[in-house]
């Protein structure tokens, strides 16, 4: 799990650390009158954000760029991921989307994939649940909602891309991932604007506001503006990816 802003109580005087690429996935259920998002409650005894509701996410692994997928990421999603600086490659854009799917499956047991007829996917490690279900990860249903970089001077720094996907893209559920001794002890679908979301990290609430605005316009689209939250001159700035931006530290 990663939060682009990290926690406010963390010291801000550490040596400069280069942000690590990370991805977060916000699953949304739009079957009712008010959209719901999936959050997980962290164990009370973990060091980082104990007892808090969070979205699944984490840093990109090297293997994320090599795992086979059921479909390519949409060209419009790739274009959004390639905007901004520092510049990344198309391969890195793919890795970010795949990392969001892997983290969601690892932390919640919910897998976004597609069946492969007659062929057992050659997957292992964190991707074993996909192989067991005859699936390959499918990033074709992901949308980029926002990007955020942790301020300088923090112990942990992430360059996080926040993705969303509709709940209908969930193809498989791994049992036993959520339990009393796990990192996430429960999963809850909560309505946007409801009480459990009021205790989220401020940056995550910013991203949820962006998602709420997107959903208010109807269907999720790749051509909507993607905000970029970053810090320079000691202040947080909200720019739009692809627009003229000031350097981020």
TAMO-V397298 format. One line per field, one symbol per residue. phi: phi as a letter, one per 30 degrees, with the letter a starting at -180 (. if undefined). A space follows every 50 residues. Layout:
# TAMO-V397298
phi=???
This chain:
# TAMO-V397298
phi=.bbddhcddddcbdeebddcdbbbccdbccdcdcecccbccdedcddchd iddbcdllddcedddcddbdaddeeddeeddddibddbcddddddddddd ddddddccicccabdcdibdedbaidceedddciccebddcdbdcabbce edicdcbbcccccbadedddcabcdidcadcddccacbdbdejdeeddcd eedddeddddddddddcjddbdcddcdbcacahibdbcccejddbdecc
